[in-house]
Amino acid sequence: MIRRIHGTLIERTLGSAVIDVAGIGYLVFVTHSVTLEEGTDITLHTYHAVREAVSDLYGFEKKEELEMFEHLISLPGIGPKSALNILTHADVSLLTEATQRGDAEYLSKLSGLGKKSAEKIVTGLKDKIASGEESEHKGKDGDVIDALLSLGYNQHEARTAIQNLPPEIEGTAKRLREALKTLGTKK
């Protein structure tokens, strides 16, 4: 099983990347959050999915993303491509927070996932995620995302702004102010 890949990113498309490792180009399916440019070195944590006649690699920049991916594919009816799509719409902290709250509506609202899918995910992940031991800033980021949504930004813009914030910025008001600054410079 291939658990990690390191090489040069030689091609990036929506949902996949080709990584050159010692002259061999590996196709790795990735979330949209992988934003490196072609020609840069990259290391990804991988899941090697082997089925009948298919052997696919799924790559993640953070180990937490890989762990959540593995939790998702352990749920009935969710395969690797569906799990990758879920992680594209909802990051690890959002999935964890919604699961800990037992709040499928929260997940649906912030990720754009359908209500039934969100309920299935929250219910299925409840036993798999340790309560309270994940990210320290989930709650404040949820408040920041709610504030951005109420100001008229969409889920994607809000999540992207939060993900780009430096971790040393703490407090809901400060994180919201910085998120608004980054969103203001993109217009």
Order of alpha helices (4+ residues) and beta strands (2+ residues): beta-beta-beta-beta-beta-alpha-alpha-alpha-alpha-alpha-alpha-alpha-alpha
